[in-house]
C-alpha cells in the first residue's frame, strides 16, 4: 500500500468513526447525580452476571450458547449483563503474557459485544480479577516476579509499578480494541455501559484501605484519560471502612481493605456497587437472619449512595446457592424479591438504586459451569418469573419518567411558542 493511500484510508476511517459517534452519542448511558440516564431519561435495569461469555464464545461452535443466553435474557426483559474482559495466563488465556494477546479469545469477546448489541443488552466489562480463577492479580504478580521483581504478596498488584504497568497496558488494549464483527472500537461502543476496574478488589495486607484507595484513584484517572464515553466503577462488594466507622457494624465480620464511602467518592468513579451473599457471609445463620442482614445491608448502601455519595448504585452481584443446607426454590425467590423490592421502592421514588444483577445466568448444555447459583431462564421456574416481573416493573418506571420528560419538553416548547407569538403580535410574517 502506498503511504499516501494508507493515510487517506486512515482519515476516512477516523471520519466514519466520528460520524458514528455523533449519531450514537445519546446511546451511551451516563450518570447525572443519583441517576443513570439514557436518551435524557432515567435508566433502571434488571440484569444478570455471565462471566463465561467470552470464554465460551472463543470457540465458534459454542457461540449458539451465548446467543441463547442473550435471547432468553431479552425475552425476560433483562437489559444489562456483567462479564469478564480478562483471562490472564493459564488455560485459554486472553492475555497469555504481559501485552501479548490471543486473537481467537479476543474474537470471542467481539462476538459477545456484537450479540449484546443485537439483543439490546448493555454490558459491564470487568478488567481484572481479585482471585486466581482466570489468572487474577496472582498471575500479574507472577509475571512481574519472572521479570526480576521481588514481590512477597499478591497484594503487590496494587503497589508495584511494574505490575501496575502491566495492568494499565491491559486497560489500554481493551478500550482500544477494534471489534472485528461490528467495526466499532470498544471505547466508542454504547453497547458497553461501563468498565469495572476489578472483580471484588481486596487488599487484606492493608486493612486501613489506603492501598486500595490510591490504586483506584490512579486507575480511574488512567481509564478516563483514554475513554470519556463510558461509565466506570471499581467492582466493590460494599464493605465499610474507616471513613464510615458508624457503619462498620453492618459488615459481615471481616475487613478486606476496602472502604465503600471513600473508594466511591473518587471523582473518576461514576457509580457505586454492592454485592450481597448472606448465605456465604453468614453461613451459620438461619435463612430469616440472612434475609434480615441483606435488607439492612441494602438499605444502608442505597441511602449512602443517595445522601453521601450522590451517585447511582448498582447491586452487581447477589444470589442463593442450591447447595446450601435446606435449600428450596422458595428461599431463593424470597432472596431475589428482597433485593428487587429494595430496588423498585428506591426507583419508584427517584432514588439512587439503578438496578440489580443476579449471579448467574446459564444456557442449556453448560453443566460444567454450574456453581449452585445458576439460573436457567428457559426452564420457566418460579425464579425466572420473579426476574421477569421485576424487569417489567422497572420498564414501567422508565416509561413513566420518559412520558414526564416528553410532557415537560412539550410544555416548554408551547411556552416558547406563546412568547414568540406575543413578541411578534401585529407584525407581518413572510413576504
C-alpha positions as CSV (number, residue, x, y, z in Angstrom):
1,X,0.0,0.0,0.0
2,X,1.4,3.4,-1.0
3,X,1.9,5.8,2.0
4,X,-0.5,8.5,0.8
5,X,-3.2,5.9,0.1
6,X,-2.7,4.5,3.7
7,X,-3.1,8.0,5.2
8,X,-6.3,8.6,3.1
9,X,-7.8,5.3,4.3
10,X,-6.9,6.1,7.9
11,X,-8.5,9.6,7.6
12,X,-11.6,8.1,6.1
13,X,-11.8,5.5,8.9
14,X,-11.5,8.2,11.6
15,X,-14.1,10.3,9.9
16,X,-16.6,7.4,9.8
17,X,-15.9,6.7,13.5
18,X,-16.5,10.3,14.4
19,X,-19.8,10.4,12.4
20,X,-20.9,7.2,14.1
21,X,-20.2,8.8,17.5
22,X,-22.2,11.9,16.6
23,X,-25.2,9.7,15.6
24,X,-24.9,7.4,18.6
25,X,-23.7,9.8,21.2
26,X,-27.1,9.7,23.0
27,X,-27.0,5.9,23.3
28,X,-24.3,6.0,25.9
29,X,-25.6,5.5,29.5
30,X,-24.5,8.4,31.6
31,X,-24.8,9.4,35.3
32,X,-26.4,12.6,36.5
33,X,-26.5,13.0,40.2
34,X,-28.0,9.8,41.7
35,X,-29.5,8.6,38.4
36,X,-28.3,6.7,35.3
37,X,-29.5,8.5,32.2
38,X,-30.2,7.2,28.7
39,X,-31.5,9.4,26.0
40,X,-32.4,12.1,28.6
41,X,-34.5,9.8,30.8
42,X,-33.6,7.9,34.0
43,X,-32.4,4.4,33.3
44,X,-33.3,1.5,35.6
45,X,-32.2,-2.0,34.7
46,X,-32.7,-5.6,35.7
47,X,-29.8,-7.8,34.6
48,X,-27.5,-10.7,35.2
49,X,-24.0,-11.9,35.5
50,X,-22.5,-14.3,33.0
51,X,-18.7,-14.3,33.5
52,X,-18.3,-17.1,30.9
53,X,-19.4,-15.3,27.8
54,X,-16.0,-14.6,26.2
55,X,-14.6,-18.0,27.3
56,X,-17.4,-19.9,25.6
57,X,-17.6,-17.6,22.5
58,X,-13.9,-18.1,21.8
59,X,-15.0,-21.4,20.3
60,X,-17.2,-20.6,17.3
61,X,-19.0,-24.0,17.6
62,X,-20.2,-22.9,21.1
63,X,-21.4,-19.5,20.3
64,X,-25.1,-20.5,20.0
65,X,-25.0,-20.8,23.8
66,X,-24.1,-17.2,24.1
67,X,-26.8,-16.2,21.6
68,X,-29.3,-18.4,23.5
69,X,-28.4,-16.7,26.8
70,X,-28.9,-13.2,25.4
71,X,-32.1,-14.2,23.6
72,X,-33.6,-15.6,26.8
73,X,-32.4,-12.6,28.8
74,X,-34.0,-10.2,26.4
75,X,-37.2,-12.3,26.3
76,X,-37.4,-11.9,30.1
77,X,-36.8,-8.1,30.0
78,X,-33.2,-8.1,31.1
79,X,-31.1,-5.3,29.8
80,X,-27.7,-5.3,31.4
81,X,-25.1,-8.1,31.6
82,X,-21.8,-8.1,33.6
83,X,-19.0,-10.3,32.3
84,X,-15.2,-10.8,32.2
85,X,-13.0,-8.9,29.8
86,X,-9.9,-10.7,31.2
87,X,-8.3,-14.2,31.2
88,X,-4.7,-13.9,32.2
89,X,-2.3,-16.8,31.6
90,X,-3.3,-20.4,32.2
91,X,-5.8,-22.3,30.0
92,X,-7.4,-20.5,27.1
93,X,-6.0,-17.0,28.1
94,X,-7.0,-13.7,26.6
95,X,-3.6,-12.3,27.7
96,X,-1.0,-15.1,27.7
97,X,1.8,-12.9,28.8
98,X,2.1,-9.1,29.6
99,X,1.0,-7.2,26.5
100,X,0.5,-10.4,24.3
101,X,-3.0,-11.5,23.4
102,X,-4.8,-14.5,22.0
103,X,-6.7,-13.2,19.0
104,X,-9.1,-16.1,19.0
105,X,-10.2,-15.3,22.5
106,X,-10.5,-11.6,21.6
107,X,-12.7,-12.5,18.7
108,X,-14.9,-14.3,21.3
109,X,-15.3,-11.0,23.2
110,X,-16.0,-9.2,19.9
111,X,-18.9,-11.7,19.4
112,X,-20.2,-11.1,22.9
113,X,-20.3,-7.4,22.4
114,X,-21.9,-7.8,18.9
115,X,-24.6,-10.2,20.3
116,X,-25.4,-8.0,23.2
117,X,-25.9,-5.1,20.8
118,X,-28.2,-7.3,18.7
119,X,-30.4,-8.2,21.6
120,X,-30.4,-4.7,23.1
121,X,-28.4,-5.6,26.2
122,X,-25.8,-3.3,27.7
123,X,-22.6,-4.7,29.1
124,X,-20.5,-4.1,32.2
125,X,-17.0,-5.4,31.3
126,X,-14.7,-6.3,34.2
127,X,-11.0,-5.8,33.5
128,X,-9.3,-8.0,36.2
129,X,-9.9,-10.5,38.9
130,X,-9.0,-10.4,42.6
131,X,-9.0,-14.2,42.7
132,X,-6.9,-16.8,40.9
133,X,-9.6,-18.0,38.6
134,X,-8.9,-16.7,35.1
135,X,-5.4,-15.5,36.3
136,X,-6.3,-12.6,38.5
137,X,-3.8,-10.5,40.5
138,X,-1.8,-13.6,41.3
139,X,-0.9,-14.0,37.6
140,X,0.1,-10.4,37.3
141,X,2.4,-10.6,40.3
142,X,3.9,-13.8,39.0
143,X,4.6,-12.2,35.7
144,X,6.5,-9.4,37.5
145,X,8.4,-11.9,39.6
146,X,9.5,-13.6,36.3
147,X,10.9,-10.2,35.3
148,X,13.0,-9.9,38.4
149,X,10.7,-8.1,40.8
150,X,10.9,-9.1,44.4
151,X,7.2,-9.4,45.5
152,X,6.0,-11.1,48.7
153,X,2.2,-10.9,48.3
154,X,-0.5,-10.9,45.7
155,X,-1.5,-7.6,47.1
156,X,1.6,-6.1,45.5
157,X,-0.7,-6.0,42.5
158,X,-1.9,-2.7,43.9
159,X,1.5,-1.3,44.8
160,X,4.3,-2.4,42.4
161,X,4.9,-0.1,39.5
162,X,5.8,-2.9,37.1
163,X,2.6,-4.8,37.9
164,X,0.5,-1.6,37.6
165,X,2.2,-1.0,34.2
166,X,1.1,-4.5,33.0
167,X,-2.5,-3.7,34.2
168,X,-2.6,-0.3,32.5
169,X,-1.5,-1.9,29.3
170,X,-4.4,-4.3,29.5
171,X,-6.8,-1.4,30.1
172,X,-5.4,0.4,27.1
173,X,-5.6,-2.7,24.9
174,X,-9.3,-3.5,25.8
175,X,-10.5,0.1,25.5
176,X,-8.8,0.5,22.1
177,X,-9.9,-2.9,20.7
178,X,-11.3,-2.8,17.2
179,X,-14.3,-5.1,17.1
180,X,-13.8,-7.4,14.1
181,X,-17.6,-8.0,13.9
182,X,-19.2,-4.6,14.4
183,X,-16.2,-2.5,13.2
184,X,-16.5,-0.2,16.3
185,X,-13.7,0.4,18.8
186,X,-14.8,-0.6,22.2
187,X,-14.3,2.8,23.8
188,X,-16.7,4.2,21.1
189,X,-19.4,1.5,21.5
190,X,-22.5,2.4,23.5
191,X,-23.3,-1.3,23.9
192,X,-20.9,-1.1,26.7
193,X,-22.4,0.6,29.7
194,X,-19.4,0.6,32.0
195,X,-15.9,-0.6,32.8
196,X,-15.1,-2.3,36.1
197,X,-11.6,-2.0,37.4
198,X,-11.6,-5.3,39.2
199,X,-14.0,-8.0,40.3
200,X,-14.1,-7.7,44.1
201,X,-10.8,-6.0,44.8
202,X,-9.4,-6.9,48.2
203,X,-6.2,-6.0,50.0
204,X,-6.1,-7.8,53.3
205,X,-2.5,-6.7,53.9
206,X,-3.6,-3.1,54.4
207,X,-6.9,-3.1,56.3
208,X,-6.6,0.7,56.6
209,X,-7.9,0.9,53.0
210,X,-5.1,3.4,51.9
211,X,-3.6,1.0,49.3
212,X,-6.9,0.3,47.5
213,X,-7.8,3.9,47.7
214,X,-4.6,5.0,46.0
215,X,-4.9,2.3,43.4
216,X,-8.5,3.2,42.4
217,X,-7.5,6.8,42.2
218,X,-4.6,6.0,39.8
219,X,-6.5,3.6,37.7
220,X,-9.7,5.6,37.4
221,X,-7.7,8.6,36.2
222,X,-6.0,6.4,33.6
223,X,-9.2,4.9,32.3
224,X,-10.7,8.4,31.9
225,X,-7.6,9.6,30.1
226,X,-8.5,7.1,27.4
227,X,-12.3,6.9,27.4
228,X,-14.7,9.7,28.4
229,X,-17.7,8.0,26.8
230,X,-18.3,5.2,29.3
231,X,-19.1,5.0,33.0
232,X,-16.6,3.5,35.4
233,X,-17.0,1.6,38.7
234,X,-14.5,-0.1,41.0
235,X,-16.0,-3.5,41.4
236,X,-16.5,-3.2,45.2
237,X,-18.5,-5.6,47.4
238,X,-19.6,-2.7,49.6
239,X,-17.7,-3.3,52.8
240,X,-17.5,-0.2,55.0
241,X,-14.1,1.1,56.2
242,X,-12.5,3.8,58.3
243,X,-14.3,6.7,56.6
244,X,-17.6,5.5,58.0
245,X,-16.9,3.7,61.3
246,X,-20.5,4.1,62.4
247,X,-21.4,1.7,59.5
248,X,-18.8,-0.9,60.3
249,X,-21.3,-2.9,62.4
250,X,-23.1,-3.7,59.2
251,X,-20.1,-5.6,57.8
252,X,-20.4,-9.4,58.0
253,X,-17.4,-9.7,60.4
254,X,-14.3,-9.1,58.2
255,X,-12.2,-6.3,56.9
256,X,-10.6,-6.7,53.4
257,X,-9.0,-3.3,52.9
258,X,-11.8,-1.6,51.0
259,X,-14.0,1.4,52.0
260,X,-17.4,1.8,50.4
261,X,-17.6,5.5,51.1
262,X,-14.0,6.6,50.4
263,X,-13.5,4.4,47.4
264,X,-16.7,5.6,45.7
265,X,-16.0,9.2,46.4
266,X,-13.1,9.2,44.0
267,X,-14.1,11.6,41.1
268,X,-13.4,9.1,38.3
269,X,-15.8,6.5,39.8
270,X,-19.2,7.2,38.3
271,X,-21.4,4.9,40.3
272,X,-21.2,2.7,43.4
273,X,-21.6,-1.1,43.5
274,X,-22.6,-3.6,46.2
275,X,-22.6,-7.4,46.3
276,X,-24.6,-9.5,48.8
277,X,-24.2,-13.2,49.6
278,X,-25.6,-13.7,53.1
279,X,-25.6,-17.5,52.6
280,X,-21.8,-17.3,52.3
281,X,-21.1,-14.4,54.7
282,X,-23.4,-15.6,57.5
283,X,-23.4,-19.3,56.7
284,X,-24.1,-20.3,60.3
285,X,-27.2,-18.2,60.5
286,X,-30.7,-19.3,59.6
287,X,-32.5,-18.1,56.4
288,X,-34.5,-15.4,58.2
289,X,-31.4,-13.8,59.8
290,X,-29.7,-13.9,56.4
291,X,-32.6,-12.1,54.8
292,X,-32.7,-9.6,57.6
293,X,-29.0,-8.9,57.1
294,X,-29.5,-8.4,53.4
295,X,-32.4,-6.0,54.0
296,X,-30.3,-3.8,56.3
297,X,-27.2,-4.1,54.1
298,X,-29.1,-2.9,51.0
299,X,-31.0,-0.1,52.9
300,X,-27.7,1.3,54.1
301,X,-26.0,1.3,50.8
302,X,-28.9,2.8,48.9
303,X,-29.1,5.6,51.5
304,X,-25.4,6.3,51.4
305,X,-25.3,6.3,47.6
306,X,-28.1,8.8,47.6
307,X,-27.3,11.1,50.5
308,X,-23.5,10.8,51.0
309,X,-22.0,9.8,47.6
310,X,-24.7,11.5,45.5
311,X,-24.1,8.8,42.8
312,X,-26.2,5.9,41.4
313,X,-25.9,2.4,42.9
314,X,-25.9,-0.9,41.2
315,X,-26.4,-4.2,43.1
316,X,-24.0,-6.0,40.8
317,X,-24.0,-9.5,42.5
318,X,-26.5,-11.4,44.6
319,X,-27.8,-14.9,44.7
320,X,-28.5,-18.0,46.7
321,X,-27.0,-21.4,46.1
322,X,-29.0,-24.6,45.9
323,X,-26.0,-26.2,47.6
324,X,-27.0,-24.5,50.9
325,X,-28.4,-26.8,53.6
326,X,-32.2,-27.0,53.4
327,X,-32.4,-25.1,50.2
328,X,-35.7,-24.6,48.4
329,X,-36.6,-22.6,45.3
330,X,-38.9,-20.6,47.6
331,X,-35.9,-19.4,49.7
332,X,-34.2,-18.2,46.6
333,X,-37.3,-16.5,45.3
334,X,-37.6,-14.7,48.7
335,X,-34.0,-13.5,48.5
336,X,-34.5,-12.2,44.9
337,X,-37.7,-10.5,46.0
338,X,-35.9,-8.8,48.9
339,X,-33.3,-7.4,46.5
340,X,-35.9,-6.4,43.9
341,X,-38.3,-4.7,46.3
342,X,-35.4,-2.5,47.6
343,X,-34.5,-1.5,44.0
344,X,-38.1,-0.9,43.0
345,X,-39.1,1.2,46.0
346,X,-36.0,3.3,45.5
347,X,-36.5,3.7,41.8
348,X,-40.2,4.5,42.2
349,X,-39.3,7.5,44.3
350,X,-36.5,8.6,42.1
351,X,-33.8,7.2,44.4
352,X,-30.2,6.0,43.8
353,X,-30.8,2.3,43.2
354,X,-30.4,1.8,39.5
355,X,-30.8,-2.0,39.2
356,X,-29.6,-5.4,40.2
357,X,-27.7,-8.2,38.5
358,X,-28.2,-11.7,39.8
359,X,-25.4,-14.4,39.8
360,X,-25.5,-16.2,37.4
361,X,-27.3,-16.9,34.1
362,X,-26.5,-20.1,32.2
363,X,-27.8,-21.6,29.0
364,X,-28.7,-25.2,28.3
365,X,-25.8,-27.6,27.9
366,X,-23.5,-25.8,30.4
367,X,-23.4,-28.2,33.3
368,X,-19.7,-27.8,33.9
369,X,-20.4,-24.1,34.7
370,X,-22.9,-24.8,37.5
371,X,-21.8,-23.4,40.8
372,X,-25.1,-23.6,42.7
373,X,-26.2,-20.1,42.0
374,X,-27.1,-20.6,38.3
375,X,-30.5,-19.6,36.9
376,X,-31.8,-21.2,33.7
377,X,-34.5,-18.8,32.3
378,X,-35.9,-21.2,29.7
379,X,-36.9,-23.7,32.4
380,X,-39.9,-21.5,33.4
381,X,-39.0,-21.7,37.0
382,X,-40.6,-19.6,39.7
383,X,-37.3,-17.7,40.0
384,X,-37.4,-16.9,36.2
385,X,-40.9,-15.5,36.8
386,X,-39.7,-13.3,39.7
387,X,-36.9,-12.0,37.5
388,X,-39.3,-11.2,34.6
389,X,-41.8,-9.5,36.8
390,X,-39.1,-7.1,38.2
391,X,-37.9,-6.3,34.7
392,X,-41.5,-5.4,33.8
393,X,-41.9,-3.1,36.8
394,X,-38.7,-1.3,36.2
395,X,-39.6,-0.9,32.5
396,X,-42.8,0.7,33.6
397,X,-40.9,3.2,35.7
398,X,-38.7,4.1,32.8
399,X,-41.7,4.7,30.6
400,X,-43.3,6.9,33.3
401,X,-40.2,9.1,33.5
402,X,-39.9,9.2,29.7
403,X,-43.6,10.4,29.4
404,X,-43.0,13.0,32.1
405,X,-39.9,14.2,30.3
406,X,-41.8,14.4,27.0
407,X,-44.6,16.3,28.6
408,X,-42.2,18.8,30.2
409,X,-40.5,19.3,26.8
410,X,-43.9,19.9,25.2
411,X,-44.8,22.5,27.9
412,X,-41.5,24.3,27.4
413,X,-42.0,24.3,23.6
414,X,-45.6,25.6,24.0
415,X,-44.4,28.4,26.4
416,X,-41.7,29.4,23.9
417,X,-44.2,29.5,21.1
418,X,-46.5,31.6,23.2
419,X,-43.7,34.1,23.9
420,X,-42.7,34.3,20.3
421,X,-46.3,34.9,19.2
422,X,-46.7,37.6,21.8
423,X,-43.5,39.3,20.8
424,X,-44.5,39.3,17.1
425,X,-48.1,40.3,17.6
426,X,-49.1,42.8,14.9
427,X,-46.0,42.2,12.8
428,X,-46.2,41.0,9.3
429,X,-44.8,37.5,8.8
430,X,-43.5,36.3,5.5
431,X,-43.5,38.1,2.1
